[in-house]
Amino acid sequence: MTTLYRVGPLPEEVLAASARFHGQVLPDVQAQLAGGGGLILVFAPADHTHRGWRLALVQQLARDHAPVRVNAVASDDEAAIAATARYLKMADGVTGQYLPLDETGAGAILY
């Protein structure tokens, strides 16, 4: 079973956001993954400067916890998050992905 893990608010500055995630959120994420279930990290939208650390994070978590699947999305659109979660549930081999979502209707195309 895959769980949505909503990452709380993080600072806007890239290094501060990464530091807070790694210092405060990561231990709980790793404990969740140790339980054996898949995880979709849900980040708030952020500018392109956050992509690097978020992608590296989800890729490393996916490697460390394989065969458990770990992915991440960035969105505050609940419909887009739900559509992506449904897609990822059916896409057995997809792991280690960081997917910034928008409101252009990809859910309607996928379903």
PLY file of the C-alpha trace (Angstrom):
ply
format ascii 1.0
element vertex 111
property float x
property float y
property float z
element edge 110
property int vertex1
property int vertex2
end_header
0.00 0.00 0.00
1.25 3.46 -0.89
0.76 6.33 1.53
0.66 10.04 0.77
3.13 11.75 3.10
2.46 15.47 3.25
5.63 17.39 3.89
4.81 20.42 6.00
5.77 23.95 5.10
9.44 24.45 4.34
11.43 27.67 4.00
11.52 29.31 0.57
15.32 29.45 0.53
16.73 26.26 -1.00
19.43 25.38 1.53
17.19 26.17 4.48
14.39 24.02 3.01
16.71 21.10 2.39
18.26 21.41 5.85
14.88 21.48 7.57
13.65 18.48 5.59
16.75 16.42 6.30
16.89 17.44 9.97
13.23 17.30 10.93
11.21 15.36 8.34
13.57 12.69 6.99
13.72 10.59 10.19
9.93 10.16 10.12
9.96 9.40 6.38
12.58 6.69 6.91
10.58 5.21 9.79
7.51 5.08 7.53
9.51 3.34 4.81
10.96 0.83 7.27
7.38 -0.40 7.72
7.48 -1.71 4.16
4.80 0.40 2.48
5.35 2.67 -0.49
5.35 6.43 -0.10
4.48 9.47 -2.18
6.00 12.59 -0.68
3.77 15.61 -1.27
5.70 18.88 -1.30
4.24 22.36 -1.63
4.97 23.97 -5.00
8.36 25.66 -5.19
10.43 27.30 -7.89
12.90 25.42 -10.07
15.75 25.89 -7.59
14.25 23.21 -5.30
14.14 20.53 -8.01
17.70 19.31 -7.52
17.59 18.48 -3.83
14.08 17.05 -4.01
14.93 14.79 -6.95
18.19 13.60 -5.34
16.30 12.89 -2.12
13.56 10.78 -3.71
16.02 8.91 -5.92
18.20 7.99 -2.93
15.20 6.94 -0.83
13.99 4.73 -3.69
17.42 3.08 -3.97
17.80 2.63 -0.22
14.35 1.10 0.28
13.89 -0.95 -2.91
11.70 -2.79 -3.74
9.44 -0.37 -1.84
8.43 2.40 -4.22
9.09 6.04 -3.31
8.00 8.99 -5.44
7.38 12.68 -4.83
5.02 15.30 -6.19
4.96 19.06 -5.78
1.46 20.52 -5.82
-1.26 22.15 -3.79
-3.97 20.93 -6.20
-5.74 18.03 -4.47
-7.29 16.74 -7.70
-3.88 16.59 -9.40
-2.34 14.85 -6.38
-5.15 12.27 -6.31
-4.89 11.62 -10.07
-1.14 11.16 -9.82
-1.51 8.81 -6.85
-3.97 6.71 -8.87
-1.58 6.63 -11.82
1.40 5.65 -9.66
-0.63 2.89 -8.03
-1.08 1.30 -11.47
2.47 2.00 -12.72
4.29 -0.83 -10.98
7.84 0.03 -12.03
7.78 3.76 -11.38
9.94 4.78 -8.42
12.41 7.52 -7.58
10.50 10.19 -9.52
9.89 13.83 -8.62
6.80 15.16 -10.39
5.96 18.87 -10.18
2.24 19.02 -11.01
0.20 21.83 -12.49
-3.46 22.47 -13.16
-3.55 21.77 -16.90
-5.77 18.72 -16.69
-3.36 15.79 -16.91
-5.73 13.81 -14.69
-8.43 14.00 -17.35
-5.99 12.75 -19.96
-4.79 9.87 -17.78
-8.27 8.76 -16.80
0 1
1 2
2 3
3 4
4 5
5 6
6 7
7 8
8 9
9 10
10 11
11 12
12 13
13 14
14 15
15 16
16 17
17 18
18 19
19 20
20 21
21 22
22 23
23 24
24 25
25 26
26 27
27 28
28 29
29 30
30 31
31 32
32 33
33 34
34 35
35 36
36 37
37 38
38 39
39 40
40 41
41 42
42 43
43 44
44 45
45 46
46 47
47 48
48 49
49 50
50 51
51 52
52 53
53 54
54 55
55 56
56 57
57 58
58 59
59 60
60 61
61 62
62 63
63 64
64 65
65 66
66 67
67 68
68 69
69 70
70 71
71 72
72 73
73 74
74 75
75 76
76 77
77 78
78 79
79 80
80 81
81 82
82 83
83 84
84 85
85 86
86 87
87 88
88 89
89 90
90 91
91 92
92 93
93 94
94 95
95 96
96 97
97 98
98 99
99 100
100 101
101 102
102 103
103 104
104 105
105 106
106 107
107 108
108 109
109 110
